[in-house]
Amino acid sequence: MSGRDERPGEGPGTTDPRGVGPGVERQLGVGPAGAEPATVRADEAGRRPTGGDPVRHPSPLLDDPVLEGRAITRDYHVGGGLFRGAKVVQAVRGVDFAVPRGKTLAIVGESGCGKSTLARIITLIDPPTSGTLLIEGKPVEITGRRPSRELRSRVQIVFQNPHGSLNPRQKVGHVLMEPLELNTDLPAAERRDRARAMLEKVGLLPEHFDRYPHMFSGGQRQRIAIARALMVNPSILVLDEPVSALDLSVQAQVLNLLADLQKEFGLTYVFISHDLSVVRHIADEVMVMLRGEVVERGSREAVFADPRHDYTRTLFAATPVTSLQSIRARVERKASRRAASEGRFHAS
């Protein structure tokens, strides 16, 4: 089933504290769904990372952080070959961040900038080489051992591709109950009840419990992925390009849903994206990364109104932008051509 055919239950959320309403196409001014921004090299941006402090704007996200990183670094050792020696690649270099409960930090940058590596550290998949990760004020240490059930439950992730993140052999009900089986001792009946309730929270229907993932559209699958992440009551949700694989109208619906869930559950989001128009409407704070370093950080309003780092300005300029007016114009042209074609057919 194509992700373009949304079934009943695919409607938008009801509230939107950041202005992403049912008519999000009016506001987003986005490029083609899933389009990558043009690659911008550091020398083209006019400034290479220097290892110094990033450009900082006044930030509202300073008090009582539920998630915090201090000088986070991640190194990868690359083996040598016949004609080259082994080397160390610094994927993340001394990154600091802090996000309070109920707020959204967006991490943006071109491919290879380190944002996905940082996401793996935040979700406890990889340990940092150095630095400290704090969750709800407590340092996290996962080197050499698996995170505890409680720790795993606090941080969950929603991946980019809803088609590949769900087991096609499992019914949706089992997909949702599995995190509870792995992380709690709840009886089966309670796991089922929670899974059915969560389906309704994300805008799906009770009868979807016994269906397989391939029976859903792309937007509905992403709703299922979000529901799965919320089953263990996390305080932090990492969203790795959660709408880039979806059509524009479906992006709006999923963004509305995320805003509703954040407001209801007090969730803290780390939103990783290359789509600056989406970031502009979902983020409280924006952190721009280049070659493993943070080059600019500040409130959404400050960064978008006055980007100060050369790379940030170049990244913004390189992002394809399509206004609603141009989208409507294309739709109207297609409709006119179709009507003219049908008129010629009937006339003949």
C-alpha positions in Angstrom: 0.0 0.0 0.0 1.4 3.4 -0.9 2.1 5.9 1.8 0.1 8.4 -0.2 -3.3 6.7 0.5 -4.2 7.6 4.0 -6.9 5.6 5.6 -9.5 6.7 8.2 -7.7 7.5 11.4 -4.9 9.4 9.6 -6.4 12.8 10.5 -4.4 15.6 12.0 -3.9 16.2 15.7 -6.2 18.5 17.6 -3.8 21.0 19.0 -0.5 22.5 18.1 1.4 24.7 20.5 3.9 25.8 17.8 1.5 26.8 15.1 1.6 23.5 13.1 -2.1 23.2 12.6 -4.2 21.1 10.2 -3.3 23.6 7.4 0.4 23.2 8.0 1.0 23.5 4.2 0.1 27.1 4.7 3.0 27.6 7.0 5.8 25.2 6.3 7.1 26.5 3.0 8.9 23.2 2.6 10.8 21.6 -0.2 10.0 18.2 -1.6 9.4 15.6 1.1 12.7 13.8 1.9 14.8 16.2 -0.2 18.4 16.5 1.1 19.8 20.0 1.2 22.7 20.7 -1.1 26.0 19.5 0.3 27.9 22.5 1.7 31.6 22.0 2.3 33.2 23.9 5.2 35.5 25.9 2.8 32.5 26.9 0.7 30.7 28.1 3.9 33.6 30.4 4.4 34.7 29.0 7.7 36.2 25.8 8.9 35.5 24.4 12.4 38.1 25.8 14.6 37.5 23.9 17.8 36.5 27.1 19.5 33.2 27.9 21.1 30.1 27.8 18.9 28.1 30.9 18.1 25.5 31.2 20.9 22.2 33.0 20.9 20.3 33.7 24.2 18.7 30.4 25.0 15.5 29.6 26.9 16.6 26.0 27.5 18.8 26.4 30.5 16.8 25.5 33.7 16.3 22.1 35.1 17.4 20.0 32.1 16.0 16.4 31.8 18.7 15.7 29.2 22.2 17.1 29.2 25.5 16.5 27.5 28.8 17.9 28.7 31.8 17.8 26.3 30.5 14.7 24.5 33.1 13.2 22.2 32.9 10.0 20.1 35.9 8.6 18.3 36.0 5.7 15.8 39.1 3.7 15.1 39.5 3.0 11.4 41.8 0.1 10.6 44.7 0.6 8.2 45.4 -1.2 4.9 48.3 -2.1 2.7 48.9 1.6 1.7 47.4 3.4 4.6 47.8 3.4 8.3 45.1 3.2 11.0 43.5 6.4 12.1 41.0 7.8 14.5 38.0 9.6 13.3 36.3 12.1 15.6 32.6 11.9 14.8 31.5 14.1 17.7 33.8 16.7 19.2 33.1 18.2 22.6 29.4 18.8 22.2 27.4 20.5 25.0 23.6 20.6 25.1 20.7 20.8 27.6 17.0 20.2 27.2 14.4 20.7 29.9 11.3 18.6 30.2 8.6 19.2 27.6 10.9 21.1 25.2 12.4 20.2 21.8 16.0 20.5 20.7 16.5 20.2 17.0 19.9 19.1 15.7 20.5 20.1 12.1 23.4 19.7 9.6 24.5 18.1 6.4 25.1 14.3 6.2 28.2 13.2 8.1 28.1 16.2 10.6 27.7 13.9 13.6 24.0 14.3 14.4 23.1 10.6 14.1 26.2 9.6 16.1 25.0 11.9 18.8 21.6 10.4 18.6 23.1 6.9 19.2 24.8 8.2 22.3 21.7 9.8 23.7 19.7 6.6 23.1 22.4 4.6 24.9 23.3 2.6 21.8 26.9 3.8 21.9 28.9 5.2 24.8 30.7 8.5 24.4 34.5 8.3 24.2 34.7 11.1 26.7 32.3 13.6 28.3 29.2 13.1 30.4 25.6 12.3 29.5 23.1 13.1 32.2 19.4 11.9 32.2 17.2 13.6 34.8 20.3 15.0 36.5 22.1 11.7 36.9 25.3 10.8 35.0 24.8 7.8 32.7 27.6 5.1 32.4 27.0 2.4 29.9 30.6 1.5 28.9 31.1 -2.2 29.3 27.6 -3.1 30.4 24.0 -3.0 29.1 21.8 -0.2 30.3 19.3 -1.2 32.9 15.6 -1.7 32.1 14.8 1.6 33.9 17.4 3.5 32.0 16.3 2.0 28.6 12.7 3.0 29.3 13.6 6.6 29.9 14.9 7.2 26.3 13.3 5.8 23.2 13.8 6.5 19.5 11.6 6.8 16.4 13.5 6.0 13.2 13.3 7.7 9.8 11.8 4.8 7.8 8.5 3.5 9.0 8.6 0.8 6.4 11.8 -0.7 7.7 11.4 -0.2 11.5 8.5 -2.5 12.0 8.8 -6.3 11.9 6.6 -7.4 8.9 5.9 -10.8 10.5 4.4 -9.3 13.7 0.9 -8.0 14.1 0.7 -4.4 15.3 -0.5 -5.6 18.7 2.6 -7.7 19.2 4.9 -4.8 18.0 3.4 -2.6 20.7 3.5 -5.1 23.5 7.1 -6.2 22.8 8.7 -3.3 24.7 6.6 -4.1 27.7 7.6 -7.8 27.5 11.3 -6.8 27.5 11.2 -4.0 30.0 8.4 -4.7 32.5 6.8 -7.6 34.3 3.3 -6.7 33.4 0.8 -9.6 32.8 -0.3 -10.2 29.2 -3.8 -8.9 29.7 -2.5 -5.5 30.9 0.1 -5.3 28.1 -2.8 -5.8 25.6 -4.9 -3.2 27.3 -2.1 -0.6 27.2 -1.3 -1.4 23.5 -4.9 -0.9 22.5 -5.1 2.4 24.4 -1.9 3.6 22.8 -3.2 2.9 19.3 -6.1 5.3 20.0 -3.7 7.9 21.4 -1.9 8.0 18.1 -5.1 8.3 16.1 -5.5 4.6 15.0 -8.4 2.3 15.6 -8.8 -0.7 18.0 -9.3 -3.1 15.0 -5.8 -2.2 13.8 -4.4 -4.2 16.7 -4.6 -7.5 14.7 -3.3 -6.2 11.4 0.2 -6.5 9.9 2.4 -3.4 9.1 2.1 -3.9 5.3 -1.6 -3.2 5.6 -1.0 0.4 6.6 0.0 3.6 4.8 3.4 5.3 5.5 1.9 7.8 7.9 0.0 5.2 9.8 3.2 3.1 10.1 5.0 6.1 11.6 2.1 6.5 14.1 2.6 2.8 15.0 6.4 3.5 15.5 5.6 6.4 17.7 3.1 4.4 19.7 5.8 1.6 20.2 8.3 4.2 21.5 5.8 5.5 24.0 4.7 2.1 25.4 7.3 2.2 28.2 6.5 5.8 29.3 9.8 7.4 28.3 10.7 11.0 29.3 12.9 11.5 26.3 12.1 10.7 22.7 14.7 10.9 20.0 13.2 11.5 16.6 15.6 10.7 13.8 14.2 12.3 10.6 10.7 11.1 11.6 8.8 12.7 8.7 11.3 12.9 5.9 9.9 9.8 4.2 6.3 11.0 4.2 4.3 13.2 1.9 3.8 16.8 2.8 0.2 16.5 4.0 1.1 13.4 6.1 4.1 15.2 7.5 1.7 17.8 8.8 -0.5 15.2 10.5 2.5 13.5 12.2 3.9 16.8 13.4 0.5 17.7 14.9 0.4 14.3 16.6 3.9 14.8 18.1 3.0 18.3 19.4 -0.2 16.8 21.0 1.7 13.9 22.6 4.4 16.2 23.9 1.9 18.5 25.5 -0.1 15.6 27.0 2.9 13.6 28.4 5.5 16.3 29.0 7.9 14.6 26.6 11.3 16.0 25.8 12.2 15.7 22.1 15.5 15.6 20.4 14.5 16.2 16.8 17.1 15.3 14.1 16.4 16.7 10.7 17.8 18.2 7.5 14.4 19.8 6.7 14.8 23.3 8.1 11.1 24.2 7.5 10.0 21.4 9.7 12.6 22.3 12.3 11.3 25.9 12.3 7.9 24.7 13.4 8.8 21.9 15.9 11.9 23.2 17.7 12.3 25.3 20.8 16.1 25.4 20.4 18.2 24.7 17.3 21.7 23.3 17.3 23.7 23.4 14.1 26.5 20.8 13.6 29.4 20.7 11.2 32.1 18.0 11.2 31.2 16.8 14.6 31.2 20.2 16.3 28.4 22.6 17.2 28.9 25.8 15.3 25.7 27.6 16.3 23.1 27.2 19.0 20.2 29.2 20.2 16.4 29.6 20.3 14.5 28.8 17.2 13.5 32.4 16.7 17.1 33.7 17.1 18.8 31.2 14.8 16.2 31.6 12.0 15.9 35.4 12.3 19.7 36.1 12.6 21.9 33.1 11.7 25.4 34.3 12.6 27.8 31.5 11.6 28.7 31.4 7.9 27.9 27.7 7.7 24.5 28.2 9.2 23.7 31.0 6.6 25.0 28.8 3.8 23.0 25.8 5.0 19.8 27.8 5.1 20.4 29.2 1.6 21.1 25.8 0.2 17.9 24.3 1.4 15.2 24.0 -1.3 12.1 25.9 -0.5 8.7 25.6 -2.0 5.9 27.9 -1.0 2.3 26.9 -0.7 1.5 29.3 -3.6 3.8 27.4 -5.9 2.4 24.0 -4.8 -1.1 25.3 -5.5 -0.1 26.6 -8.8 1.3 23.2 -9.9 -1.9 21.5 -8.7 -4.0 24.0 -10.6 -1.9 23.6 -13.8 -2.3 19.8 -13.6 -6.0 20.1 -13.0 -6.4 22.5 -16.0 -4.4 20.1 -18.3 -6.5 17.2 -17.1 -9.7 19.0 -17.7 -8.6 20.2 -21.2 -7.5 16.6 -22.1 -10.9 15.2 -20.9 -12.7 17.9 -22.9 -10.8 17.0 -26.1 -11.6 13.3 -25.5 -15.3 14.0 -25.1 -15.4 16.3 -28.1 -13.9 13.7 -30.3 
